Amino acid sequence: MNWELLLHQVLAGLATGGIYACIALAVVMIYQAIDHLNFAQGEMAMFSTFIAWQLMNWGCPYWVAFVLTIAISFVGGLAIERIVFKPIHDAPILSHIVVFIALFSILNSSAGWIWDYTIKDFPTPFGTRSLIGNGLISAHDGGMIGVTLVLLALLYLFFRHTRIGLAMRAAAANPESARLAGIRVGWMVALGWGMAAAIGAVAGMLIAPVVFLEPNMMIGILLYGFAAAVVGGLTSPGGAVIGGFAVGVIENVAGTFIPYFGRELKLTIALVLIVAVLLVKPSGLFGRSVVSRV
Amino acid sequence: MSATLLEAKGLCAYYGATQALFGLDLAVEAGGITTLLGANGAGKTTALRALSGMVRVAGEIRFDGRPIAGRPVEQIVRLGIAHVPQGRGTFVRQTVEENLQIGAMTRHDHTEIATDIDRVYGYFPRLRERRRQQAGTLSGGEQQMLAVGRAMMLRPRLMLLDEPSFGLAPLIVQELFDILRALNREANVSILLVEQNASLALDLADHAYLIETGRLVIKGPSRDIRDDETVRRSYLGY
């Protein structure tokens, strides 16, 4: 066993895992609010990233564009819920899936139409110098992991220690009962969409310097994000982040050490992980299965 | 003669195209306890759901003189009508104390909310012992108490209770009904109680309505209904 190679692959895995963790966090946010996986999540993040790119192109400094993009995405997510999903909230799950797919292709092609399909550079605020292990984790990777962890901490505080966070949890857990407590459930769902879009925007802006900005940048990553969310448990934001790092590390280590697996089959690993976790522990490693007496 | 707090006239309710209530007249006096009796499927739960805006209605509903028919649930709740639903509506993943805070979500007087949580624990000491526990792990009786406690947190003027005795041991039911009586007297909460257990409900309530397939059969003071042998035999089954 080549220990140095293993260590390198683990570190590189943590770096890519940061990307997956970020997008998995957004996936879990929306799953909490609406109980469905949003297939258009990646495209929403991609579109937000293009908005940031456009703002910077018009001369906004990085952090101004960063904050503005988060705000615009929040409002955009809220608007998507109010305009598209509120009218069909009683409809069967298949209707939701069709709308997710529609949203996916609308966002994907309008991004291509507005900003075309050429690959664009996206700046990083953290720099590209090496942080650990001679280029294995760059300053940008470190910054990305840091921002993901800060985001996670903020979400924890929001949901555990604010009244609006509690109202959102109540609305997601038992909409009818929440309504009887006077909670405006529809607006809580919309707020969930807004927050998920905002988190997705952060994820997109952090991922773009690594994978480059183009309309299809999120398609592969979203699959890893789903894998991370399922591994960690769709009900647990913390689990999603740990799941993200786990998927990144497993992907790299398996790609290196399992013969014939190589780089070509790396995406398969994400799918195998989803199936394996669903077979063995459907609620995910950190998801809560509800205990209830009657 | 006390004032009428809630009044429904010609109340009809619909589930999609199916009509479930047919022109029901109903009144709850301020400070009083009224019970709504009837067999399974008579429309008792539907009547409560109609009053709190959870199903499509026709007809007139007035709360404290104001028309409320057709308003969304959240608005009706904010007027001071707390609905304790069938099945208790527990937030199973949240703690007992979080459940109570959810009940106070429409209020913004933070110190008063803390006082009221304490007051609920005063009525239901067992909830205090389990305040940090996930509410889904409580027993049925404790969950029913939590549901009443959550409704109290709204500081309601009217409480709609849907079969609070369902599935509970007789001793627990007695305890719960004693507390409901105390709540009615001490906190001046008017109550509209739907029950399968007619004898229990008639003991607690001062007025009673008996309905069958969405229509009124008889109404009057609980005493008279209890003493009417025909009604008791044919509708109440005891």
Interface residues (C-beta under 8 A of the other chain):
Chain A: R163 L166 A167 R169 A170 A173 N174 E176 S177 A178 R179 L180 A181 G182 I183 R184 V185 R288 V290 V291 S292 R293 V294
Chain B: S52 M54 V73 E74 V77 R78 A82 H83 P85 G89 T90 F91 V92 R93 Q94 E98 Q101 I102 G103 M105 T106 Q134 G136 T137 L138 S139 G140 Q143 R150 L154 G167
